[in-house]
Amino acid sequence: MRKLKNSELDRLSVDEFKNTKKTPLIIVLDNIRSLNNIGSVFRTSDAFLVEKIYLCGITATPPHKDIHKTALGSTDTVAWEYVENTIDLIEQLKSDNVIVASIEQAENATMLNDFKPEANKTYALVFGNEVKGVAQNVVSASDIILEIPQFGTKHSLNISVSCGVVVWDVFAKMKEN
Ligand SMILES: C[S@@+](CC[C@H](N)C(=O)[O-])C[C@H]1O[C@@H](n2cnc3c(N)ncnc32)[C@H](O)[C@@H]1O
């Protein structure tokens, strides 16, 4: 089998991306410390046509060279906004009828493999800080908690890796709906 050249991948242009119907998914980054993780979330969000990324608290905003290293231009495609207080945003999203799903390891969390998104609903996926995770008040205010089952020795995944796993899973399930 022959590997494809970039020119054969038939990707959207920036303008085409802006005019393309988006996946009803919003990403909320709750106090993410690493600029590389932020950029990586942008790149994943571009791939799966995420509607918008909210950068909250200490989460840095583009333009920044260390975000660019992993975002590779996707900060120019995916819509984003900075919001200082994550909990205020969560309450706003809920009042806009968005289903808020914190991505976290928590009591009575729904395992990602058991999760089925409701048709015609927009979901906000909240990812947490590299050390502290999603803040407890945000977890408590969420409509659901989704956990990625793990089977090895480490307690958790890197936040940007968990974003790739969850966004792909939910995107694929939404496509089936
Ligand atoms: C490195 S983890 C944070 C771990 C931290 N010890 C804590 O208390 O949550 C960073 C973020 O990645 C996501 N994450 C990592 N592994 C996960 C898993 N197995 N299930 C759900 N979310 C996960 C969560 O959003 C978490 O807040």
The ligand as an SDF file (V2000), in Angstrom:
LIG
                    3D

 27 29  0  0  0  0  0  0  0  0999 V2000
   -4.0510   14.4550   33.6600 C   0  0  0  0  0  0  0  0  0  0  0  0
   -5.7530   14.5090   33.8610 S   0  0  0  0  0  0  0  0  0  0  0  0
   -5.9270   15.1700   35.4990 C   0  0  0  0  0  0  0  0  0  0  0  0
   -5.6850   14.1600   36.5530 C   0  0  0  0  0  0  0  0  0  0  0  0
   -5.8840   14.6890   37.9410 C   0  0  0  0  0  0  0  0  0  0  0  0
   -5.1450   13.8970   38.8480 N   0  0  0  0  0  0  0  0  0  0  0  0
   -7.3280   14.7340   38.4010 C   0  0  0  0  0  0  0  0  0  0  0  0
   -7.5220   14.8900   39.5940 O   0  0  0  0  0  0  0  0  0  0  0  0
   -8.2780   14.6790   37.6170 O   0  0  0  0  0  0  0  0  0  0  0  0
   -6.2450   15.9080   32.9320 C   0  0  0  0  0  0  0  0  0  0  0  0
   -7.6120   15.8110   32.3550 C   0  0  0  0  0  0  0  0  0  0  0  0
   -7.6420   14.8020   31.3470 O   0  0  0  0  0  0  0  0  0  0  0  0
   -8.9200   14.1880   31.2990 C   0  0  0  0  0  0  0  0  0  0  0  0
   -8.7560   12.7530   31.5660 N   0  0  0  0  0  0  0  0  0  0  0  0
   -7.5900   12.0750   31.6420 C   0  0  0  0  0  0  0  0  0  0  0  0
   -7.7970   10.7660   31.8080 N   0  0  0  0  0  0  0  0  0  0  0  0
   -9.1430   10.5880   31.8380 C   0  0  0  0  0  0  0  0  0  0  0  0
  -10.0060    9.4540   31.9560 C   0  0  0  0  0  0  0  0  0  0  0  0
   -9.5300    8.2230   32.0890 N   0  0  0  0  0  0  0  0  0  0  0  0
  -11.3440    9.6440   31.9120 N   0  0  0  0  0  0  0  0  0  0  0  0
  -11.8560   10.8860   31.7690 C   0  0  0  0  0  0  0  0  0  0  0  0
  -11.0950   11.9950   31.6590 N   0  0  0  0  0  0  0  0  0  0  0  0
   -9.7630   11.8580   31.6790 C   0  0  0  0  0  0  0  0  0  0  0  0
   -9.7860   14.9040   32.3220 C   0  0  0  0  0  0  0  0  0  0  0  0
  -10.5030   15.9560   31.6980 O   0  0  0  0  0  0  0  0  0  0  0  0
   -8.7420   15.4470   33.2920 C   0  0  0  0  0  0  0  0  0  0  0  0
   -9.2350   16.5420   34.0050 O   0  0  0  0  0  0  0  0  0  0  0  0
  1  2  1  0
  2  3  1  0
  2 10  1  0
  3  4  1  0
  4  5  1  0
  5  6  1  0
  5  7  1  0
  7  8  2  0
  7  9  1  0
 10 11  1  0
 11 12  1  0
 11 26  1  0
 12 13  1  0
 13 14  1  0
 13 24  1  0
 14 15  1  0
 14 23  1  0
 15 16  2  0
 16 17  1  0
 17 18  1  0
 17 23  2  0
 18 19  1  0
 18 20  2  0
 20 21  1  0
 21 22  2  0
 22 23  1  0
 24 25  1  0
 24 26  1  0
 26 27  1  0
M  CHG  2   2   1   9  -1
M  END
$$$$
